[in-house]
Amino acid sequence: MNVLKRIEELRNAKGWSKAELAKRSDLSRSTITMWSTRNNRPSVSSLLSVCKAFEITLSEFYAAEINAKSYNTSEEDELLDYLKNLNSEEKDALLVLSRRNKI
């Protein structure tokens, strides 16, 4: 994941300048500017401060990448949930049936 790109996306979504992000995250504006000008990644503590400013958790910060890779339709999600609840015999039977019918 491109951490700097994600910070920019969140900052732009809020309509914040770098100065506003600095103020809300209790970081210096030079620190935030340095990330992009020197292509430096923020430290974990700085990233936690940024997340706090955006009122999100670190998990939510990184979850955007995970969610972006999710291409399942609601029907596919429903099928996957159903599949997870099958016992091993039922899963084997479903595999045999699907291979036979090529579904």
N, C-alpha and C positions, 0 to 999 in steps of 0.2 A: 504494500500500500504506500502511496505517496502521501506522507503525513502533511507536508507543506501544502499540497493541493487540497487535501481535506480541510485543513484550517482555512484556506482561502474560500472554499465552497461555503463553509459554515459562516465565515465572516461576511461574505457577500450576501448570503441568504438573510442575514440580520440587518444588512445595510450599514455595517460598521466599518469605519476606517481602521487603519492599523493603530492609530492613537486611541481610538475607542476600545479596541480589544486590549491594548496595553493597560488602559485605565481599569477595565472590568476584571482583568486577570491579575492585577497587581504586579505586572511585569513592566520593564522599561520599554519604551517605544524602540530604542536602539536594539534591544534583544530581539524583538519581533522583526524588525527590519533586517537585522543580521541573518536571520533564518533564510530569507529569500535572496538577499544579495550575495551571501556566501554559500547558499544552498546547504546550510547546516540544519540538521534535525534538532528539534528541541529536546532537552533533557526530559526524563520522566517527570520530574517535579514541575517543570515548566508546562509540560503537556497536561498534567493534572490541573494546573492553574487555568489553563485555557479551557479545559472541559468544564471546570467549575463556572467560568465566565459564561459559557454557552448553556449552562444548566443541564449538562449531560454527563453520563459516566464515561469512563475510559472504554468500557465495553461497548457502549453506544457509539462512541467515536469510531471504533473499528468495525462495528456491525454494519455500517453502511456498505462496506466492501462485500461483506457476506451477503447482505440483502440484494445488492446489485447483481450478484451471480445467481440468484434464485430465479429460474425461468418457469417454475411449475405453475400450471393453472390451478384453480380451486379444485377441479375434479381430480387432478393428479395428486394434489395434497391430500385429498380425501382418500384416494386409493392407497397412498403411502401410509396413512394413519391406519387404515384397515389392515394392510399387510403387516404392519408392526405388531398387531394384536393377534395374528395367527400363530398357532403352535407349529412346531417343526413338521409334523405330518401334514397339516393343512397347507403349509408353504410348499412342501414337496409335491403334493397333489396339484396345486395351482401351477407349479412349474411344468409338470407333465402335461396338464391340460393346455397351457399356453403354448408349449412347444409343438404339440400335436396340431393345434388350430392356428399357430403362428399369429397370435394376437399381441 
